[in-house]
Amino acid sequence: MPGYSARPPAMATTLVDDQLTRVIRWDFEPGAATGHHTHGMDYVVVPLTDCHFLIEDESGERRVQVAAGESYRREAGISHNVINGGTSPMSFIEIEYK
């Protein structure tokens, strides 16, 4: 993976996991990462804080800023590592559709 380096892990807390959805709260200290993963389900992200994402994927690295409450949706198949590229802790809710 381009630009990959060992990073502290983000903290994932499962809030709901039933037959229809999985809801996970993600908390990141600065520099923390999810680790490279591929989404097997469609999902929605709801930032709880302003998020300064550093995304590592097959095309390299890119930075994306998303304001608290500015939700977005992605389809299954996305493959990436999500890193807190900012200087403050960040958190978001991820809702996956089964």
Phi and psi in degrees as a GROMACS rama.xvg file:
@    title "Ramachandran Plot"
@    xaxis  label "Phi"
@    yaxis  label "Psi"
@TYPE xy
-59.6095  135.111  PRO-2
73.1202  4.83911  GLY-3
-69.7561  135.261  TYR-4
-146.882  159.218  SER-5
-63.6309  130.931  ALA-6
-135.837  154.547  ARG-7
-64.1058  148.469  PRO-8
-78.699  144.253  PRO-9
-70.8981  155.698  ALA-10
-97.5008  121.475  MET-11
-105.658  127.142  ALA-12
-121.825  115.883  THR-13
-76.8331  122.398  THR-14
-98.7011  -35.1582  LEU-15
-144.193  137.583  VAL-16
-151.121  90.6129  ASP-17
-124.293  -165.063  ASP-18
-70.2671  -16.6464  GLN-19
-106.979  -37.9821  LEU-20
-142.487  159.84  THR-21
-127.806  126.737  ARG-22
-118.131  123.506  VAL-23
-125.507  133.118  ILE-24
-94.382  127.274  ARG-25
-109.74  127.966  TRP-26
-122.069  129.165  ASP-27
-125.534  127.273  PHE-28
-78.4195  162.237  GLU-29
-53.4035  131.367  PRO-30
86.1427  -10.9039  GLY-31
-71.9431  153.388  ALA-32
-138.715  154.879  ALA-33
-75.1892  -25.2486  THR-34
87.6718  152.262  GLY-35
-64.4029  133.794  HIS-36
-154.938  161.516  HIS-37
-120.339  130.217  THR-38
-77.9405  122.852  HIS-39
-90.5088  -6.00917  GLY-40
-136.571  155.579  MET-41
-61.5773  151.43  ASP-42
-153.943  161.111  TYR-43
-123.829  139.592  VAL-44
-113.763  131.705  VAL-45
-121.892  101.924  VAL-46
-66.2639  131.397  PRO-47
-90.242  -22.5448  LEU-48
-129.927  169.28  THR-49
-62.3438  133.366  ASP-50
-116.48  129.308  CYS-51
-110.178  84.005  HIS-52
-77.5539  135.413  PHE-53
-111.069  114.272  LEU-54
-104.13  126.795  ILE-55
-108.568  122.337  GLU-56
-145.299  -169.158  ASP-57
-62.6232  -19.0529  GLU-58
-93.0925  -2.63277  SER-59
118.553  -141.147  GLY-60
-115.556  145.635  GLU-61
-149.96  151.808  ARG-62
-106.383  138.607  ARG-63
-137.572  130.7  VAL-64
-109.17  131.524  GLN-65
-131.27  127.477  VAL-66
-73.8392  152.31  ALA-67
-52.2659  131.691  ALA-68
84.2188  -8.06613  GLY-69
-85.7692  87.8729  GLU-70
-75.4166  155.476  SER-71
-149.042  159.584  TYR-72
-121.335  144.849  ARG-73
-134.899  154.818  ARG-74
-92.5064  158.705  GLU-75
-55.442  151.731  ALA-76
106.102  -13.6062  GLY-77
-62.2301  132.301  ILE-78
-126.1  118.758  SER-79
-165.554  173.147  HIS-80
-119.625  128.09  ASN-81
-105.661  126.635  VAL-82
-125.27  143.848  ILE-83
-77.147  103.07  ASN-84
-89.0295  7.19899  GLY-85
-100.064  -170.948  GLY-86
-107.428  -0.635807  THR-87
-120.724  156.085  SER-88
-59.0293  150.978  PRO-89
-137.391  154.672  MET-90
-145.521  146.793  SER-91
-149.94  161.42  PHE-92
-104.313  133.204  ILE-93
-114.232  125.057  GLU-94
-114.675  115.726  ILE-95
-104.539  138.912  GLU-96
-98.8254  121.555  TYR-97
